[in-house]
């Protein structure tokens, strides 16, 4: 004890001599205790993260520059829509963190962008536009996982056998290479219902629609050249639409992979990467049930859960409940999957609202708070936070949703102070580079059509 006291007094004397400021023993003890407490907190959070299997993102695959350039042009070009009035990126705007700021998007025929987009002759899309970040790490895409690739490399998509082995051999980026095949065949999203030759094809003729879209591109000399630059040694005439969607996937990986958040720096060994408040929120997140589902490199278990969300909009149901949305059951046909949706990845989550499969929550904190007594939260859901155009479309399926609610949510109560800390922690999952993506938008595209 005598040695410890001498040491403290020595520090005080040295401090006073160096800057003329007298430090009281009480404040010094507090400083030492705070440093010790933070050190303990850092160690605890690292240990909890390891226990939950929360790890850095896997390295993104290499993307040839020519392939990324082609994919970027295709993603922003309205040539892929039936009536040449919407592109992939109309609903995934870089200036809105690859979303559109709406609960539910407005598809082909709409006018304007983002929250200001108007319906006019357009269609409301039944599900929220998900962000495009770090999709190379996601083997199942769309909220219901209807496009996926399994551990054996087998693709599972709505196209069934129409997605041929010759097409999947082109794919370099797993499920992401297949995902862009489907918005172009959807009449509400891009194809349209009338006024163009793509719309005139049967809805089930995926191959016919893809072939017609590729023929469109082939009539533009610059696209033919870009395809052959992106795939050296292959002539455009020998390419299917899989070459186009694979390029779009390459663009998404090349431009929207972000793995340098404060959390990434923390996992890499930087003890100072997170604020104390973020560390406290991380401890809550990793101690509570949150990380049972939100884990891995993306903070998603890649599974499907019913988390008691309200339903509105046009829905994805079937008769006699067409305006309902049965989620994963639509893809599997298994009644046990009703109302289940893919666990949302959390990287850059603070930038990507609205939240939920139908954009049920505008604010991240409100979405986090929903998980506390989610049965009561669903019964008291406030629809005033959704897009005004959707007012009046809320359906009463509450009893059915709660009957299938994930048992993990039973008994979960989160105090407001913990909700605040959890929300603060999630800000540490944002890569600063994702905050301003305006440079992603090209000045022009080969078709000459206007860019959103």
N, C-alpha and C positions, 0 to 999 in steps of 0.2 A: 504493500500500500504506500509506503514512504517513497519508493521509486516512482510509482505512478503519479503521486502528488508533485514531486520534483519535476517530472516530465511536463506536466500541465503548466506549472509555473514557468518553466523554461520557455515553453511555447508562447505564453503570454508576454514575457519579457522581450522575446525576439520580435513579436508582432508589434509591440509598442515602440520598439526602437526603429523598426523599419518604416512605419507609415504614420506614426504619431497618434494612432487610434488605439484606445484601450478596450480590450475585449474582456467581458466579464466571464468568470468561470462557468456561470449558468448558460450563457449563449454558446460557449464552446462545447459544453456537454451536449446541448441540443443539436449543434451542427454535427458532432460526431455520431450522435444517435440517429439523426436523419440519414447520414451517409451509410451507416450500418443497416438501417431499415431498408433503404433503397437497394443496397447490395443483396440483402436477403430476398427482396421482392424480385429482382432480376433473376436470381437463381431459381426461385420458385416458379416464375413464369416459364423459364426455359425448360424446367423439368416437366411441368404440366403439358407444354406444347409437344414435347417429345412423347409423352405418354398418350396423347391424343392423336399422334401420327400427323401432326401439322408440320409440314416440311417445305423447303423452297420449291418454287416452280421447276419442273423439268426443263432442261434447255430446249428452246424452240428449234425445230428443224431448219436447216439451211434453205433459203428461198433464193433461187436465181433472180438477179435483178430484172432480167427480161420478162420472167414469169410474173413478178410482182407488178411490173409496169402494165402488162396485159390485164392482169386481174383488177388493178385499180381502174383502168379505163372501162372495163366491163361493168364493174360495180356501180360506177357513176353514170353509165350510159343508159338512157331511156329506150334505146333500140331493143332491149330485151323484153320490154312490155308490149302487150298486144297492140295498144293504140299509141305507143311511143310517148306516154305521158307520165311515167313513173320509173324510177330506177331502184335498185336495191338500197341505195344510200338515202333515198327520200325518207325512209323510216329509220335510218341509222345515221343520223347527221353527226359529222365530226364535231361541230360546234355545240352539240348537246350530248357529248360523251357517248356517241354512237347509238343514241336513242332518239326519240322525237318529243320527249317531254309531255306525252299524252298518256292517259290511262290506257286507251285503246287507239291504235293507229287508224288512219283513214287511207284506204288503198287507192287503186286505180280510179281516176275520175275526180279525185279531190283536188282542191286548189289551195296553194299556199304551203307553208312549212311549219313543222313543230306544233306548238300549242295553238298557233293561228291558222292551222290548216282547216279548211271548210269542207263540208260534205259535198255540196252541190249534187253531182250525179255519181259520186263515189260510194264506196262501201266501207262500213266500219269493220275492221278486222277483229275477230273474237278474242285475241290474246295480245298482251303487251309486247312491244318490240324489245327483245332482250338485247343487252349490250354485247359487243363483239370482242371483248377483252380476253386474251389468253385462251382462246378456244382450242388451241392445239392440245391442251391438257384435258379436254372434255370428250370422252368417247361416246357420249349420248347427247344429242342436240334436240332443240325445241323443248317446250315445257313438259310435253308428254313423252319425250325420248323416242319419238317415232323414227328418227334417223340415228342409227348407232352402228358400232362395229364391235364385235365380241373379241374375247381373248384369242380366239382362233383365226381372227382376221375376216370373219364372215360379216357382210353388211346386212343390216335389217332396215328396210325402208318401205314406204307405202307403194313403191313401184314394183315390189316383188321381183319376178323373173325378168321384168322389162329393164331392170338394171343388170346389164349383162356382165359376164366375167371380162369381156374385152374392155368394158368401161371401167370396172373397178381396178383393172391393171394399170390404168392411167393415174389413179389416185395416189398422191404422194403424202397426203396429210390426214389420213383416216376418215372419220365421220365428217370432218369439216369439208373435205373435198366433195362429199355427196350432198351436203346440206343445200347449196344453192340450186340444186336441180328442181326444188319443189316450189319456191315462190313463183317461178315463171310459169308453172302449170296451173297455179291457183287463180281462178277467175276473179276473186275479190282482191287479191294482192296485186297481181301484175298482168294477167292474161286478158282480163275483161270478158264481158259476156257477148258483146256484139261489136260490129264495125271493123273487124280485122280477121285475117285468115287463121291466126292462132286460136281465136275464140270459136271459130267454126268447127274446129276439130273436137272429137268426143273427149269428155273429161278424163276418161280412163286410158286414152291413147298417149301415154307418156312419151313413148318413142317418137310418135308422129309430131308432137309439140316440140320436143328437143331437136329433132331433125329440121323442122321449119325454122326454129330460132337460129340454128347454125347456118342455115342457108341465107338468112338475113345478113348475118355477119359476113358471110363469104362474098356478098355483093359490095362490100366496102374494101377497096384495095389495101388501105392502111391496116385493117384488121387481119387480112390474110398475111401480110408481112409480119405483123406483131406475133401472130400465132406461130409462124415458122421460126421466128427469132427465139420464142420462148421454148419451143420444142425442136431443137436442131435435129435435122435428119428426117423429120416427118413432114410430108406435104399436107397442106390444108385439106385437100380433097379426101385424105385418109383419116381425118379427125372427126370424132363425135363430139357431142355437147359436153361430154365428160372433160374434155380438154379445157373448155371454158370454165366449168365450175371448179376444176382443180386450180386454175389460175386465180379465181376469186378467193379461194382458200389461201393460196400463197400470199395474196395481197393482205388479207386479214391478219395472217401471222406476221408478215413483214412489218406492218404498220401499227398493229394493236396488241403487241406483246409487251407487257410492262411488268418488270420484276425487280424494281428498285425502290420499293416503298420503304418507309421507316421500319416496318415489320421485317422486310427482307434484310435490311441492314442489321437489325437486332438478331435475327437468326444467324447472320454471318459473323456475330461476335461483338457488335458495337453496343456496349452497355448503355450508351447515352442516346441511342437512336429514338427511344420512346420517352415521352414525358412521364412524370410520375403518375399523372391522371390516366394516361393511356396504359401504363403498366397495371394500375389498379383495375381498370376495365378489362384488360387481358386476363388478369387473375380471375375475375368474375366469370368471364366468358368460358374459360377453360375449366372452371370448377363447377359451374352450372351445367344444365343439360344442353346448352347451345352447341357445344363442340362435339356432342355425340353425332349430330348430323352435319354440322359445318366443320369439316376437318379435311385432311389431305393438303395438297399444294394449292388448291383453288378455294378451300373452305367449303367444299361440297362433298358429301359422301357419294354423290352420283346416283343416289337412290331417289325414291318417290314417296312423298308423304302427304297426308291430308292434315293441313295446319289450320283448318277452320276459317277459310276465307269466304267473304261474301261473293255473290255472283251477279253480274249484270252484263249488259251489252247483248249482241246477237247470239252468243253462246256457241258451244260445240256439242250440243246434245242431240238426241234422236227422239222421234215421236214416242210418247206423247209430251216429251219435255225438250223441245228443240233449243230453247234458250238457256238451258242448263249447260254445264260443262263438266263432263265426266272424267276429264284428265287422262291419266295413264290408261284407264280402261278402254279409251278410244283406240289406243295402239295395240293393246294386248288381247282385248275381248274378255279379260278376266274380271268378273264382278268384284273380286277382292281389291282391284286397283281403282275403284271408283273414287273420284275426287282427289286422287293423288297426283301431285306435280313434283317435278324435279327440284331437289334442294338447290336453292339459289347459290351460286358462287358469290363470295363477298369481296373479292379484290376490286378496288375502286368503287365500292358500293355507295359511298357518299355522293358520287357524281351521277348515279344512274337511275334516279327516280323517274316516274313513280314505280312503286314496288308491289310485287305480287303478280300472279299470272294474268290478271286483268288490270293491273295498275291500281290496286285497291287503296294504296296509301301514297299520298304525295310526299310526305316527310319521312325520312329514315327513322327518326325517333318514334313516330307513331307506329311504324311497322314493328319495331323492336317491342314497344309496349303491348302490341296485340298478343304477344306470346304469353303474357301474364293473364291467367284466367281467360284463356282464349274462347272458352264457351260463352262466358258473359260478354266478352268483347264482340263476338260475332252477333249475339242477340242485340247489342246496342250499337252496331256499326252505323257510322255517320256517313251517308252517301253524298253529303254536300262537298266532300273533298275530291270527287271524281269529275271528269270532264262534263261541263254543263249539257252537252249534247246527249249524255247518257242518263240524265235525270229521268226518273220514271221507269227505268229498265231493270231496277233491282228486283230479283225474284225471291220468293220465300221458299228456299230449300234448306233452311237452317237445321231443321230436325234431321234431315237425311245426311247433311254434312257432318253434324256432330255425332251421329250414330257411327260414322266411319272415321272419326277423328283419330289421329295417331295416339296411341296410349302413352307415348312419351310426354305428351302435353298435359296429361291428367295431373292435377294437383300443383301445377307450376304457378307460382306467385312471385312476381319480381317487383320489389319496391321501386318507387320512382327514382331514388338516388342511384340504384343499381342500373336502371334503364339509362340514366344519364351517363354513367360510367361505361356501359356497353357501347353506347353510341359514340362516345369519345374514343374508345378503343378502335372502333371501325374506321375512324379517320386516319389511323396509322396504317391502314391497308391501301392507301391511295399513293400511287406512284406520281410524283409531281409532274412528270412528263405527260401524264394523261389529262392534265387540267386544261391544256390548250392544244387542240388538234386541228386548228383551222388550216394549217399548211398541208394537211392530207388531201384536201380537195384540189383536183387538177384544174388548170385554166380552161381546158377544152377536152373533148372526147372525139374519137374518129368519126362518129356519125354526124357530127356538127350540131346535134340537138342541144338544147339548153341544159345546163347543169344546176342541180339543186345544191 
